[in-house]
Amino acid sequence: MDTYLQAGLDALGDATRMAIFQKLANGPMAVHELAETSPVSRPAVSQHLRVLKDAGLVTDRKTGTRRLYQLDPEGVARLRAHFDQVWDKAMSAFQAAASQKISPQKGKEKHGKHRRTSRRQ
């Protein structure tokens, strides 16, 4: 697993960072906008953004007096490629298991050795 992929997965393992990541999926936002809807302080949001940026999942750009953060398409593409690969392997394994025919064992009845019969006859 490449370093950026591992760093990205590690970064998203934190619930607050995952929430920030999901908010940024809607478009660029400033720290104060993210902090307004977050249970943590503005400095804490900045620290979480730094971790996401170091993991290659977020970029920033200065616009006037504020800094806007947005998802890094390359980092998101790395995560998606990884999960696409995992999904493809899982689906192939499921398909293989589903297509195998289960053959009954010779000499054994389907419902066990003895069948119950009614006492009244």
Buried (B, 14 or more C-beta within 10 A) or exposed (E): EEEBBEBBBEBBEBEBBBBBBEBBEEEBBBBEBBBEEBEBEEEEBBBBBEBBBEBBBBBBEEEEEEBBBBBBEEBBEBBEEBEEEEEEEEEEEEEEEEEEEEEEEEEEEEEEEEEEEEEEE
